[in-house]
Amino acid sequence: MPKVYSWGRYPYAPQDAHPIAWRDSAAAVWREAGNEGRTTLAFGNGRSYGDSCLAASGNVIQTLPMDRLISADWDNGILRAEPGMTLGQILDVVIPRGWMLPVTPGTKYATLGGAIANDVHGKNHHVRGTFGRHVRRFGLLRSDGTQFECAPDTNAEFFAATIGGLGMTGLITWAEIQLMPIRSSMLDVTSIRFANLDEFFALSERLDPLHEYSVAWVDCQSRDAALGRGIFMVGDHARTGGLEVARRKTRTVPFTSPIPVFNRLTLRAFNELYYRRQRADTVRSCVSYDAYFYPLDSLLEWNRIYGRAGFQQYQCVLPAPVARDATRAILEAIALSGTGSILAVLKRCGDLRSPGLLSFPLEGTSLALDFPQRDASNRKLFERLDAIVREGGGRMYPAKDAHMTGEDFRAAYPQWQQIEALRDPALLSRFWERTTRV
């Protein structure tokens, strides 16, 4: 039986995968995975970083082979597909027809089912909210064999509980989403180098309302007057140009490094070079959607660079009134720790509400960084960061998490109890077991 893992490889918990190839065989595969009374969990392409995609039992139902397009209304941009279809596969089909995913995370290798279960967000949250806002309906299979359709006006409580519900309510067997029209597969991008965190907030306040996409890379090793320096990138779909599907060359990290590639010295050097590589303060360019949305996808198996122990991503969102001061405190703590990420991402989130009960974004600022797994140093740093987030009324992202305490999860996501009330008793993830068992 094949083994599957979370993307961060921490916690290291290999899962026995029970693949589903056809929708009409889903119930039988579920029975196999849940043999001897054990619980299970739907598993797509394993792009969740922590333990939200890992079954407490170690047995998952893998939906990746269920990757078929079911139907499409090309006049109105409505697509129905199976849950194992990746976002990249969807883009290959829809872009030549003048449509685009209205919301996409930073990898095209996530599946449709995973995008719904984690209610993913992207660089345009301030304009279009989360992925769940563009889900029209989906089919849900329960462990007792019942199947039903969920939509805002049909089985509405299951619709809300499944979007962002971390796979606890049932197995999504198909989903229908609303696409966004585009004229070109290219994007007009403006990159602006900023000197510190105050300049980031000034740029964000001025430029976010004018552009579809907005995100910043931040140097997590900078300090003092340069704290929070980085490169601010805004983008819009080009008005002219072709609708070609991007075909970038990819490279693969050939093996898992015995130790993390980046340490205190190499991290500082990389960040300095990355900040200085843009020679002018402002650079305008026209790039493919693949290069803009998915820069890391060109390096396959990039998680191997963090070594055999894996890595953790720390992603939090801080409410707008405290975002500037709290982000400053977090960046100061990370810089003092001497660790951090080569690709720290900072962005503002808007006020558009998700239909899902456990959606991560809130109006404010989100910060995401990767940390090589080092038990003692990570624990000490994360405790400090958690205290800052907690005091500011923020929260962490379950899809990326491997350390959040149950107290923090339940306080930040009080609607978890509604999910628990609708949870299929045959479904249980390591994350849900860790954070909801009081």
Number of C-alpha atoms within 10 A of each C-alpha: 8 9 13 20 24 24 24 28 23 22 21 16 17 16 22 19 21 22 22 20 17 15 15 10 10 21 19 13 19 26 18 15 25 21 12 8 9 17 21 27 31 30 31 28 23 21 20 23 26 27 28 27 33 29 27 23 18 20 26 30 25 24 29 24 16 22 20 19 16 12 11 15 10 13 7 12 18 19 20 20 23 26 30 27 25 26 20 19 17 20 19 15 14 23 22 17 17 19 23 25 20 22 23 22 19 17 19 20 18 23 27 29 30 30 24 26 28 28 30 25 23 22 25 26 26 23 20 21 25 34 30 26 20 21 23 17 19 23 19 20 21 19 19 11 11 10 16 13 18 21 17 14 9 12 12 14 17 23 27 22 26 31 29 29 25 28 28 24 28 25 27 27 23 25 22 22 22 21 20 17 17 20 18 21 24 26 24 17 22 17 19 20 23 23 18 21 21 17 16 25 17 11 15 20 12 10 16 21 12 14 15 17 25 27 22 25 23 32 29 29 27 22 16 9 10 15 20 27 24 29 26 23 24 23 25 17 23 18 13 12 12 14 17 16 18 15 9 11 7 10 12 12 13 11 12 18 16 12 15 18 14 20 15 12 10 12 20 22 14 16 22 15 11 17 18 14 9 14 9 10 12 14 13 13 10 15 16 21 20 23 16 18 18 17 12 18 19 16 14 13 16 17 20 24 20 23 19 19 21 25 26 25 24 24 21 23 28 29 21 18 13 16 22 17 14 22 24 16 16 20 23 18 19 22 20 13 15 14 23 24 24 22 18 20 20 25 28 27 27 20 15 16 16 22 22 25 23 26 25 25 29 22 19 20 24 25 21 20 19 21 20 27 22 12 9 8 13 18 13 11 16 17 13 16 21 20 13 19 24 16 12 19 16 25 24 26 22 26 24 25 21 22 22 19 13 17 11 17 19 15 13 17 15 12 14 19 13 16 23 16 11 15 20 19 16 20 24 26 24 20 24 24 14 18 17 15 7 8
